[in-house]
Amino acid sequence: MKVGIELHHGYLKDEYMPVEEVLQKAKGDGYEGVYYKTPFYVSRTLDIGALRAARQCAQQLGMFLDFGIGRVNPYNTTESPEIWMLGGGDYKLAMEKLIYAAAEMGAKELIGVTAGWRGEHTGYFVNDRFRTDVTWEEQLQATTRFLKRLAPVLRDAGARINLETHEEITSYEVLRMIEEVGDDVLGVAFDTANVLSRAEDPVAVAKRAAPYIHQMHAKDGILYFSENGLVRQLKASGQGIVDYKTIFAEIGKVNPGLHVQVEDHKGLMHVDIYVEEWRNVHPDLSMAEVTELVRLATLCEQKIASGEWMKPDVYEAISYWDEMDDRLDSSRKYLQHVLRELGLAG
């Protein structure tokens, strides 16, 4: 397994920096590859010469070059106008172009997302799971149909879209979509901290999804109690409750060549397990996993009370940008150390 860097949470001051400079910076910082949200950041026009030059540079530096494919939920694709433009108003055509562009650069394990984070809204409406104009199940059905339409192109390119366990979707839902669409063209991009926000235990997710996990966004976090249930607070990898050793060991049995992307930022997310409205939109809620998260939250609260961990409000008040470089470097070193211990590095 190799550890790379996700480029879109502050690591780059300019996300459109020439890819050659990005790769050299990442290598100098100790990473083994980079992850872009879409090939659009390498070339806005997907110029074949630019794509091939990017691949050649990555190969010369011994780095991997990975990409996302953007939104695949037809109910929120309008939030990606740059992708629509790429297809001349045809979103499916744009996605096909992105698939082939990524493949041209040697990237076959892509990441797709079913929604984004709407920070301008409050409460449950920050993501699409709680929309009232269309149900989440209807959105999943529409997403599945769209992915089926992309399947022929994915097979032609030898590529796969791995759906991220993003803030709005559960691993159970992703696995059902894989069963319907086909695991040759659809897989899992495991975000280790996002699953906490859907009341899923990261270790349990790794165990049930391991054969389908082809990408990972490595984030860590802690849990503490609120009047409505739990709150997830993000931490640098190795500073929270995510059991990377167990997770890597599980995935390593079936995919020892996994690319792990360091992703880090701050933020709180409420996991309102005490609220019926919240529970009602989580039909796969597992009592065993909720119980495990409550146990972990209790341990977190004990560490906070003892002073071993900073109080959540004090921690959150510290500017992320003041400590970003240290957090990213700490995450990278920790993940690479765990992989070396398990004999899975490289």
LUMMIMAR-940351 format. One record per atom (N, C-alpha, C): y, x, z. Coordinates in pm, whole numbers, plus 50000, padded with zeros to 5 digits. Atoms other than C-alpha are relative to their C-alpha. Layout:
BEGIN
YXZ/...
//
This chain:
BEGIN
498805008450000/500005000050000/501255008850000/498744992650008/503535011349925/501144991550056/498875006949938/506815002650097/501265002249917/498764999650076/509874994249890/501114992750072/498835006349940/513264978849952/500454988049917/499405011850063/514554943849872/501505002649991/498674994750029/517954950149716/501174990650026/498955010250007/519924918449781/500514994950135/499455004149870/520814916750151/500925010850057/499014990449956/523384944350162/499685014549971/500374986150026/521434975650069/500865005949889/499134995550109/523474978049748/501394994050016/498645005350000/527234975049753/500274992649871/499885006450132/526984965749386/498594997149949/501355003650042/523834946549289/499735003249853/500154996750142/524474955148924/500175015049975/499984985550015/524554992648988/498935004249900/501024995650095/522715011048707/498665002450069/501314999649936/519015008848782/499565014350029/500374986049977/518605046548749/500595005050132/499364996049875/521075051449035/499344993250119/500665007549893/519375024549242/498675006650037/501304993749976/515955040849201/500165013550070/499784986849939/517315075249290/500464998550145/499555002549863/519085061549598/498824995950089/501135004949922/515965043149715/499005011250029/500944988849980/513755073749665/500565009750104/499374991149903/516235095149855/499954994650142/500055006449868/516105070050141/498564998350051/501385000249951/512325072750162/499164988349954/500775011350049/511265041149980/499145004049881/500934997150109/508455039849726/500174990649881/499735009350108/509885012449507/501164991050036/498895009349978/512544985649468/499634986249950/500235013950041/512604947949433/501324993349967/498865008050045/515174928349231/499614985249996/500285014450007/515474890549248/499594995549861/500395002950139/515264889148866/500325012249914/499654989250093/515294913248569/501454999349952/498615002250038/518774899148504/500905011150055/499174989849937/520134926148740/499875013649930/500164987750077/518774953948518/500794999149871/499245002350123/520234938948201/500294985149989/499635014150009/522174906448178/499494993549872/500495005450128/520954902647819/498525003049979/501414995950009/517434916147886/499795009049878/500074990650112/518104943447631/498735008450010/501304993449998/514744958647538/500145015050028/499784985749976/516144993947536/500275002850146/499684998249859/517554990047887/498764997950086/501225002749923/514274975448013/499055011849993/500924988750016/512225004047871/500535012550070/499404988549931/514655029848008/499794998850150/500225002249857/514325014148353/498565003350037/501414997149972/510545015948335/499745015049996/500214985650014/510625052048221/500565007450121/499384993649884/512985061748503/499134998150125/500845002749884/510775044948764/498745008549996/501214991850014/507705062648629/500275014650029/499664986049979/509445096448629/500235003050148/499724998249858/510475091548993/498814996450088/501165004249922/507055078349097/500284987950086/499595012049926/508605045349207/499454987649932/500325012850062/507495009549155/501274991949981/498865008550036/509864984049004/499494985749997/500485013849988/509244947949112/501144990049985/498995010250029/511024915349031/499594986350051/500195014249978/511444879549126/500244992749869/499845008350119/511574851048877/501004988750026/499035010449967/514024828349061/499374986950041/500435013249955/513744791349136/499014993749902/500995006850084/510724772249009/499874985250037/499955014249963/511534738349166/501024993149910/499065006450092/513074716348892/501134992350067/498965007449931/515074697949156/501155008850049/498874991649957/517224728349239/500335011349903/499714989450097/517294749748925/501455000149954/498585000250038/520874738548857/500815009750085/499314990449915/521804762449138/499865014349946/500134986950065/520914791248903/500594999449859/499395001650133/523434787248616/499825012149910/500174988150082/522984823248503/498645000149930/501335000950064/519304816248430/500054990049885/499855009850108/520164785148230/500685006249879/499274993550110/522614805748024/499095009549923/500914990550064/519924831347955/499104993049899/500835007650092/517894804047787/500804991149907/499175008450085/520844788547608/499934985450038/500115013749952/520484757547823/498564995450017/501435003249989/516664758247816/499445008350115/500424992549882/515474767848165/498595005849983/501364995050021/511814771048068/500015012349909/499884988450088/512734794447783/500545012150075/499434989149921/514824815148022/498955006350090/501054994849914/511904818348261/498985008149920/500934992650085/509634829047977/500585013749963/499344987350032/512154855847879/499935009650118/500044991749880/512254868348238/498595005450025/501404995849982/508444869748257/499695011749907/500264989350096/508234890647941/500845012450029/499134988649968/511174912448049/499405008150116/500614993249886/509504920548381/498745007449956/501234993850049/506214927648205/500325012649919/499584988350079/508044951647971/500275011950092/499724989249904/509004971348283/498795002850089/501224997449925/505434970748414/499824991550123/500075008649882/506044943648674/499254987249966/500845011650031/503274917748664/499864990450118/500085008649881/503364904249023/501414995750037/498645004949983/506544883449028/500094990950123/499795009049886/508054863149312/500844988249958/499275012350028/509134827049272/500354993050129/499595007449881/511014805449521/500184985249968/499925014550020/510994767949568/501324994250047/498685004749958/514474765449720/500835011850045/499104989849947/517454784649849/500524995550135/499415003049868/519434784950171/501434995549979/498665005450018/522524762750174/500795001450130/499304997049875/524584778750446/501224991550025/498805008349981/527534755550383/499674986750064/500435012549938/525494726250516/499545002650143/500424998649861/524374719650871/498714992550025/501215007149961/521264708051048/498865002249902/501184998950084/518164701050844/500335001049852/499675000450142/520054698550515/500325013849942/499804986650054/520304736250478/498925003649899/500994997550105/517134734750270/499444986949946/500415011750078/515474711050026/498874991850061/501125007349941/512564701050244/500424986750058/499525011949930/514694675050420/500894991149914/499185008550087/516414659750115/499574985450011/500305014349993/516664621950117/500034993249864/499995005950134/517234616349743/498665001749930/501334997550053/513784630249667/499175005950113/500834994849891/510884637349900/499545014249968/500524986650019/509504671949953/498714999749918/501245001050075/506134660649818/500284998049851/499635001850141/507804648949496/500495013149940/499544987050048/509474682949467/498825009549975/501194991650019/506134700649513/499234996049875/500705004850119/504574678949245/500735004549874/499214995850116/507414686649003/499885015149979/500144985550009/507144723749082/498635003849943/501354997350050/503404723249019/499934997449850/500005003150143/503924706448680/500725010849921/499244989750070/506524732348584/499215013149992/500804987850000/504284761248685/498844999249902/501075001950099/501494746648473/500545002449859/499404997950133/503874747148176/500275014849973/499774985650016/504594783948240/498695007849992/501284992849992/500894792748277/499605007149870/500404992950123/500234800547907/500775013049978/499204988050017/503094825647897/499605010550104/500444990749897/501994841148226/498695006649960/501294994350043/498484845548090/500195009649883/499754991450115/499824860247768/500605013450044/499344987849952/501944885347962/499145007450103/500824994049895/499154892548213/500715000150133/499155000449881/501574882248488/499614988450092/500265010449900/501494860748799/501304997450077/498895003649911/504184841948993/499424997950139/500425001449861/503694845849366/501094992350074/499025008449931/505414817849555/500275005550139/499634994649869/507324830949853/499844989450108/499995008749883/506634815950192/501445000350053/498565000349975/510334808550199/500284990850119/499685007849880/512214789650472/499564985449992/500225014450016/511314755550326/498554996349973/501365003350044/507654757950222/498975006350092/501064994749915/504424762950416/498945007149917/501094993250070/501494785150327/498964990149953/500975010250040/499264754250316/500404993949865/499515006150124/501444739450042/499875009649883/500154990150106/501464771749843/498545001149958/501434998650033/497674774449864/499484988149921/500435011750079/497214738849736/500515000949857/499474998350135/499454746749439/499205010449923/500824989850065/497424778049364/498694993849952/501265006550036/494244757149364/500164991449876/499795008950114/495764733049113/500425007449874/499464992950117/497524757948884/499075011249953/500884989050035/495074787048896/500445013050064/499614987949929/494984819049101/500225011949908/499704989150094/495184840348787/501485000449965/498575000550034/498794829148734/500894996450119/499225004049884/499864818249084/499405006350126/500454993849876/499684836249417/501024998050110/499145001049882/501474841649748/500835012650014/499134989349955/504474863149830/500254997150148/500035002649856/504104865550208/501255005650066/498864996049917/507374866450402/499574998350145/500655000049870/506164875750747/500794992850110/499205006949898/509064860550943/500364985849960/499665013750044/509824829950729/498964989950046/501035009749961/506484814250820/500234995150142/499695004549864/507654812951181/500884987649999/499075011250006/510374788651075/499334986949963/500795011950029/507704764350956/498884998250101/500955001049888/505774768051284/498615005049962/501274993850037/503084789851129/499925013950062/500264987049941/501564820251297/499765010149887/500164990350109/501944850951069/498575005549985/501374994950008/498464863951157/499084989549938/500825010750057/496884830251079/500264998549851/499675000950142/498724829150746/499315011349924/500654988750067/497444863850657/498514997749984/501455002150005/493884853850737/499604989649897/500415010350094/493854822150528/500485002849857/499414998050133/495974835050239/499735013849941/500154986050043/494924871650212/499525001849857/500464997750138/492984868449882/501054997249894/498995004350097/496094853949717/501355006950021/498734993249970/498794876549868/500135012449912/499794988950094/500134899649597/501375006350013/498704994249967/503644906149730/500284996850146/499605002849862/505154908650077/501455003750022/498684997149944/508654906250220/499805002150149/500244996749860/508414923850556/501264997950082/498945002849903/510684908550818/499354997650135/500515002349865/510264906151193/500954990550073/499165009149924/511634883051457/499444997450139/500465004849870/511404868851806/500164984950003/499875014449978/511084833251932/500494997750143/499635004249865/512804816852225/500184984849999/500015014549988/513044781252354/501394993949988/498795008250004/515684754952281/499644986050049/500295013649954/515994718652388/499174992249900/500785006850103/514374708452057/498705007249962/501224992750033/511614734352047/500195014950010/499894985550005/511914770451936/501135004249908/499024993950090/514474793051770/499435013449956/500404987050053/513554821851542/501235008549978/498934990350021/515834852051555/499425012149930/500534988950079/515364879451298/500285013550064/499914986349949/514754915551394/499535009749893/500554989750088/514034948251217/498505000850024/501454999249987/510324953451152/499615009950110/500444992049886/508574966851461/500734996750128/499215003449882/511104951351699/499824985450041/500225014049968/509674916251717/498534997250027/501345004649966/506434896751741/499025000249884/500914999750115/504984901151391/498995011250018/501084990549978/501614918451429/499605006249866/500224994050131/501774940551121/498645007049990/501284992950004/498684960451215/498874990649962/501045009850031/496454929751210/500194994349860/499705005950131/498184915450903/499625009549887/500334990250105/497894947350696/498505002249991/501454998050000/494274952050800/499314988649927/500605011750063/493464916650685/500225000249849/499694999850144/495234919650349/499365012049933/500574987950056/493944954950299/498554998649957/501395002350038/490394941550274/499894995549854/500075005850134/491234924149945/501075005249905/498934995150087/494474939549817/500645012550060/499474987749942/494934975649934/501165006049921/498894995050081/497474981249654/501264991650013/498845008949980/499984956049792/501325007650003/498644994949988/503684962849745/500704992350112/499325005849884/505584956750069/501495002849987/498574998450015/509324950750042/500684998450136/499195001649879/511544957750344/501124990249970/498895009650011/513834927650380/500554997850140/499435001249865/516244925750669/501384993849993/498675005949979/519224905150777/499954992950133/499985007649875/520314885651078/499974985049971/499965014450018/520074848351135/499064992850096/500805008549913/518754820651354/499464988249920/500555011950061/516494792351247/499274991950106/500575008749898/515494762551458/498664994249953/501355005050026/511834752451473/499804988450097/499855011249907/512174717651621/498694992550023/501325005949980/508594710951724/500004988350098/499925011349908/509754686351992/500584987549934/499275010950067/511544664351736/499094993249898/500905007550089/509584636951559/500455001049855/499494999150137/511834637951250/499575013049934/500404986850053/511044674951207/498495000449978/501464999650012/507324671051271/499504991449884/500465009350103/507034642051025/500015006149860/499984993750133/507874664650730/499165012749998/500934988749993/505234689950834/498594994550024/501305006449981/501944671450777/498865009750029/501064990249976/499924703750799/500165007350133/499734993349873/501274713051141/498715002150079/501234996449929/498514731051330/500275001550148/499824998849856/498244726251705/499675014050048/500374986449959/496514759951734/501135009949973/498924990650034/499364777751558/501274997250079/498835003449917/502104758951741/499795005450141/500304994949867/500374768052067/500185015150006/499844985550005/500284804651963/501485003849998/498574996950005/504004804151882/500664997450136/499485002749866/504764788452220/499625011550095/500434988549919/502734816452383/500875012249971/499174988650039/504664842552187/501454998350049/498645002649952/507984826052276/500105002750150/500024997449856/507034827852643/500065014950028/499964985549985/506364865152609/501395005649966/498654995750038/509694869552431/501014997050111/499095004049892/511524850752706/499855009550120/500244990849888/509904873652966/500655013549973/499394987250033/511074904752781/501534999250003/498565002049994/514574890452752/500464999750146/499645001349859/514664881553123/499935013450073/500164986949934/513474916553222/501025010249954/499034990750055/516164932953012/499415009349895/500624991650102/513644949452779/500564996749862/499375004450124/515094928852495/501364994050029/498655005249987/518724919652447/500024984749996/499855014550005/519804883952513/500364995949857/499795004050139/519794864852182/501464998749958/498605001950038/523494855752188/500755013249993/499384986750002/524534891352269/499565007749875/500554993250117/522254905051997/500624994549872/499505006250123/523484880251736/501485003149978/498564997350011/527134888851811/500295013749941/499814986650057/526634924751695/500004999049848/499895000550145/527724929151333/498795006549934/501154994350072/524714934051106/500405012449922/499574989150088/526734956850881/500205012950077/499824987949920/527404980951167/498685007350026/501284993949969/523694987251214/498984998849887/500925002650111/522204978650873/499195012349961/500704988150046/521345014150769/498905004150099/500984996349898/519585021451099/498844990050003/501045010349998/517704988251088/499045001749882/500844998450118/516454993750734/499125012450012/500774987749989/515405029550801/498924998750107/500985002249894/513675019451123/498844991449950/501045008850055/511794991550941/499095007849907/500804992250096/510675014750662/499065009550072/500814990249928/509465041650900/498874993250077/501025007049922/507625016651117/498884995049910/501025005350091/505824999950826/499155011149942/500764988850056/504845033050670/499095006250105/500824994749891/503585045051009/498754991450022/501135008949980/501375014351054/498995001449886/500904998550115/499975018150703/499245013250004/500694987049986/499195054850763/498914999150106/500985001549892/497415046051088/498754992749951/501115008150052/495255020950898/499335006349880/500554993650119/494565044750612/500314992349873/499655008450115/496335021050371/501255005049928/498764995250060/499425041650286/499765005449860/500034994150133/500155050549925/499124993049904/
//
